[in-house]
Amino acid sequence: MLLGLDDTDSPDGMCTTYLGALIANELKRRGFTVTNHRLVRLNPNVIWKTRGNAGISLEISGGDSTVVFEIACEFVERFARFECEKTNPGVVVVESPPDPAFYYQALQRFCTIEETVKRLERIGALYKGYKNGRGLIGALAAVSSVLPDKTYECLAYRKNEVLGTPRIYAEEGFFTSEEQTAPHTWDTVDFIRREIVCVPHGKDPVLYGIRGDTPKWAIKATGFLETEEPAFSQIWETNQGTDAHLLPLPDGGPIEGESYRFSGVVESLPITNRGGHVQFTILSNGMEIPVFAFEPTKYFRNAVRELVVGDEITICGSFQKGVLHLEKFRPNLLATQKSRSSPRCPICGGRMTSAGKDKGYKCRECSGKVRDVPDQERTLQTKWYEVPPGSRRHLAKPAVRMKDDI
C-alpha cells in the first residue's frame, strides 16, 4: 500500500519529510515494512504553498491499510502546525498506485481540492483533509507519482531539545564534502560566493540535506561533515534536480504559472533595470516573450548580460506575471557580434545601466549619461549557464546532470 502526506509544515516550523519519517519509524515499530520513502516536489509556482511545495509517500507492506491510516492521522493531529493559516494537511492511503496523470497535473499545472476529492472517492482511497483540505492534492500526487528520472536526498533531523536554536556545524566540512563528491552531489555549497546552501536557517527540524545521484554518494558526502549530533537521518528518493516541471512552449504562448523549456532567438539586448534585474526578449515560434534574470540570481546575470541580438539559445524557466523567470540557458549558436561592457559613470563612478535601445547608458545614482562604450570579446560558450545553488528551485536540473543534454 502507499501512504501520502502533505502540507503539515509552516514558515515557522515542522517539515513534512520529518513527520513522514516519524510515521515510518512508528510503522516499523509496529511490525510494518516500509520499502520506499519518496519526496515529491510539485509545481513551484503555486501561490498557496507553505515552503517548498512537496508531498511525501511511503510504500508499506505487512499489515492493514486502516491501521496505517489511523497512525498517520494520529501523528498529523499531534505534530502538524495547524495554527498557520496556510497549513492544511492531507492524508491519503491507497492499496496500489493511482493513475500518474494526477501527479503530472500537480507537478506541471494546477489542481483543485474539489477534483482531488472526486478522484479519491473514485479510486476508493482512505483519506482525510484537515481545515480546507488542500494537502490532499500533494498527498494524492505523491502516491500517484512516477519518477523516470530520480535523485536522492539525505536529510538529517535535529534533536527536539535544540529545535529553534542556531544550528552548530563547521563550515569547511561542507566545502570539503562537495570537493570530494561532486559531480555526484550538488547544491551543498556555492563555491563562488563561499556560502553553504544545504543548511536551512528557519525553525524547522532539518539540520542539513545532501543531494546526490545515488544513495551511496549522498551518504558518503555526509562523512565529511562536522555538525551537532542529529537525532536521525533518512534517505529520500525524489524528483528534485530533474526538470520534471518543464513543459514545451504551447503554440498559443506561455500560460501563467507553468514552466517551460524552449529555444529561440534573442530579440533585444539585455538591460539592467533599477532593481538589478536583467531583462531581454526572446523570439520563439513567432512569439516575443520577455525574460528576466532577477537580482537574487547574482553572478548568473553576468552571463545573461553577454547575450546579444541574434543569439540562438535554449532557455528554461517559469512564466509568472507576464514574464519568464529564467532558471538556466544554453547558447546554441552565437551571433557574430561583440558584447558591450556596462561602464562606470564618469561623474560619480557608479555602475551605469542601459538607457534604452541605441540611447547609450545612464547612471542610476546621478543621472550621468554616456553615448558610446567599448566593445569586448564575449566569453559565452556552448554550455548550460544556471542560477547559483542558493537561488535554484528544487526541481531544476543542475548543469552537472545535463552533460549530455543539448
Secondary structure, DSSP 4 states (H G I P E B T S, - for coil): -EEEEE---BTTB--HHHHHHHHHHHHHHTT-EEEEEEEEE--TT-TT-SSS-EEEEEEEESS-HHHHHHHHHHHHHHHS-TTSTT---EEEEESS---THHHHHHHHS---HHHHHHHHHHHT-EEEE-TT-THHHHHHHHHH---SS-EEEEEEE--GGGTTSPP-B-HHHHHHHHHHHTTSEESSEETTTTEE-SS--SSSSEEEEEEESSHHHHHHHHTT--BSPPSEEEEEEE-TTS-TTEEPPPTT---TT-EEEEEEEE-S--EE-TTS-EEEEEEETTEEEEEEE-GGGTTHHHHHHT--TT-EEEEEEEEETTEEEEEEEEEEE--S--EE--PBPTTT-PBEEE-STTS-EEETTT--EES---EE-----SS-EE--GGG--TTSPPGGG-TT--
